[in-house]
Amino acid sequence: MPRAIHVFRSPDRFVAGTVGAPGDRTFYLQATHEARIVSVMLEKQQVQILADRIGALLEEIHRRFGTPLPPETDRVEDLSPLQMPVDAEFRVGTMGLGWDAEAEAVVVELLAITEGEFDESVVLDDTDEGPDAVRVFLSTAAAREFAARSTRVISAGREPCPLCAEPLDPAGHVCVRTNGYKRDVAIDKSIEFVDPVVFDDPTLRAALEDAEDDDPSPDDDDPDSDRS
């Protein structure tokens, strides 16, 4: 059966959001165009990675091609919750990120998690073989807005402990700073991030790897938060 590729070339909305209470949130990305809505489920770390790398991609596009960019801002215009009910098409495994120079658009591709291996050439490609996917084209302004909202959504979970920065649980919190134990936290290496076009740049790749190393935040409480 051919794979399903949901393409949004001019989405009315593309946002990260959550369902569930702080401490028990599930994260989603949702693309909307008129009456068409497609949602996918993913991990908190994946949302953070995507937001960070969109920011890095925009800066690289500006450096390399001189493409004008909207200024960075913490202000988020769209703070509305996800469109309900949220019915996920699939859980995200691999994420792809590229640049469409002709349309001057950031291309985000989200591929379904799969048990078998697949050739990375299917990312940002319309081949019939491979995981189902959602492909979204964003203007630089929309990409900036997506990253800003995603950061807001991630930080809207449980309050951090003032000593260890781990999220505080309403049922109690064992602080690693009070018992001498420090837990190493790493992003799951099974979460691949492929950009066959832009991320070929060794300088940018090194910068992104450094950014990944600097982000120790664990998956907050993954399954969901209602609105963000």
N, C-alpha and C positions, 0 to 999 in steps of 0.2 A: 504494500500500500504506500503510495507516494507520501512524503512528509507534508505537513501543513505549515506554511509560512504566512504568518499574519503581518502584512505590511501596512504601515501608517506613514504616508508621505507628507501629510499635513495634518497632524493630530490636533484636535481642539485642546487636548490635555494629555500630558504624560507625567505621572507623579509617583512618588513613593508614599506608602501609607501603611497603617497597621490596623489590626483587628485584635481586640482583647485588652485586658487591663495591664498596667505597668507590672512587670514581673512575669507576665504570661502573654507576650505579644507575638503575633505572627506578622511577618513583613511581606508586603506585596508591591509590585509595580503594576500600574494600570494605565493603559492607553485608551483614549476615547476619541471618536470622531463621529459627530452627529449621534445616531442611535446605536452605533457599534461600540462595544466595550470589550476589551480583552485584558484579563488580569493574569499575572503569574506570581507564584510564591517563591520566595528566596530567603537566604539567611541575612541577618543584620550585617555581618561582615561584608557580604557581597554588595549590599547597598552602599556601604562606606567606601569600598574599593571603587565602585563605579563612579561615585561622586568625586572622589579624589582624582581619578584618572581622566574624567571629563575636564576637570580644571587644568590638569597638566597638558592634556591634548589641546585645549584652547590656547594656552600660552605658547605651545610649540607651533601651532598653526599660525599664530600671529608672528612669531619669530621667523618662521620659514617663508611664509607667503605674504606677510604684511596685512593679513586679513584684519579689519577693524573689529575690536571686541567691546562688548558692553563692560562697564567697570564692575569689579567684584563688589558685592554688597551682601549684608546679612538680611536685608529686607526681602520678604517673601510675599508676593502678591496673592498667590493661591494657597490659602490655609484650610480650604474645605476638605472634609473627609473623603474617603474613597466612595465611589458610587456603589450602593448596596442593591442587592446582595452581591458579595464578592465570590465569584465562582472561578477558581484558578484553572487555567488551561493545562498547566503543568508546573512542576518545580524546576527552577533554573539550575543547570549544571555549569555550562560554559557561557561566558559573556564575550562578545566581540565589540570592538569600538573602531570606527574608521572616520574618514573625512571624504565627503563628496565635493570635490573642488568645483564642479560645474554648477551644482545647486547651492554651494556654500553652506552645506549642512553637515552637522555631526550625525553619524549613523550609529545607533545603538542596536546591537543584536543580542537577544537572549535565547539560548538554546536549552531545550529540555534535558534534564539529567537522564543518562542512559547507562545501562549495565555494560553494554559492549563498547569497544573503542571505535572511533571514527576519525577519518582523515580531517585534519584541521582546515583543509581547503574548502570544506563545506561552510565554514564561517563566512558570512557576508556573500554567499553564493546561492544560486537558485537550483542547484543540483537536486535531483529527485531522491537521492539517497542521503540519509542523515537524520538527526533529531528534528522534531518540530521546533519552530522558532517564531519569535516576534521580532520584527525589524521596524525601528522607528527613526524617522528623519527629523532632526531638530535644528532650528536656527541657532545661531550662537547665543542669542538672548534667551531662547527657550532652554538651551543646554545649561546656561548659567543659572537660570531659575530652578531647573531640576536639581542641580547640585546643591543649591542653597536650601531648598525645601528638604532634600534628603538629609542634610546635616541637621536641620531642625527636628526632623522626625526621629532620628537616631538619639538625639540628646533629650527627647521628651519622655524617656523611660524613667527608671528608678533613679532617685537622687544618689550621687556618688558618696562613698564614705570619705570623710575629710582626711583620714589617715592613709588609706590604701588606694582610694579612688575606685574601688570595686563598687558595683551597684548595691544599695542598701535594700534588703528584703524586708517587707512588712512583718514577716514571721520571725525575724532575727537575723543577725549578721555576725559571722566569725571573721574578725579582722586579721588578715595575714600579718599586719604590722605588730599585733599584740602577742603573737606566739612565736615570732622569729622565723616563720616559714614564708617564703616568697614563691608564688606559683609562676611558672613560665607559661606564657600564653602565646600561641602562634596561630595564624590563620591557616585553616585546613588547606593543605597543598593540593587537594583534589579539586579545589576551585580554580579552574584555569581561566586565564584572561588573555585572549588572543587578538592581536591587531596586526593583520598581515601587511598593512600599508604604512601607517604612520609610525607604529612602534618599532619599525626597523631601525630607527635612529639610536645608535649606541648611547649617546649622551642622554637622550630622554629615557631610554630603558633604565640606565643607571639611576637617574633621578627618581623614577617610579619605584625602583627597588628600595632606595633609601627611604622613600615615603612609607612604604609598606613596613619596613623595619621599625620606623618611628611610631607606628600605630599599634599600641599594645591593648586597645580596648577589646574585651571579650564580648561574646555575643550576649547582649544584655539580658535577655530573658526571652528569648526568641519568640516563641510563638506569638504574640500580637498586641497591639494597643488599639484602641478603637479609633480614635481620630487622631489626627495629629495636627 
